[in-house]
Amino acid sequence: MAQSLSLVSDLTVEDVHFPSSVVPPGSSNSLFLGGAGVRGLEIDGRFVKFTSIGVYLEESAIQSLAATWKGKAADELFASGDFFKDVVKALQAI
């Protein structure tokens, strides 16, 4: 499993740097970057960005998500609301 995590790389979104892994304060568990992006709202026909967000997961999340999502292309996962619901469920279980 650790070998697959070595494929995760740092990501910069709107000048905000997200490292490929982090260790939260008070923990010895390393979390990997599951994804990052900008958040905003459409106001008067223009998208106004107001924050960047990174989602970090424990390695065990891979097994949990793979049961349903293994073999799917990245663009398919990106377009799937159900995939994001499963990621949130995995976060809530931690």
Stockholm file with secondary structure:
# STOCKHOLM 1.0

chainA/1-94         MAQSLSLVSDLTVEDVHFPSSVVPPGSSNSLFLGGAGVRGLEIDGRFVKFTSIGVYLEESAIQSLAATWKGKAADELFASGDFFKDVVKALQAI
#=GR chainA/1-94 SS CHHHHTTCCCEEETTEEECSEECCTTCCCCEEEEEEEEEEEEETTEEEEEEEEEEEECTHHHHHHHHHHTTCCHHHHHTCHHHHHHHHHHHHHC
#=GC SS_cons        CHHHHTTCCCEEETTEEECSEECCTTCCCCEEEEEEEEEEEEETTEEEEEEEEEEEECTHHHHHHHHHHTTCCHHHHHTCHHHHHHHHHHHHHC
//
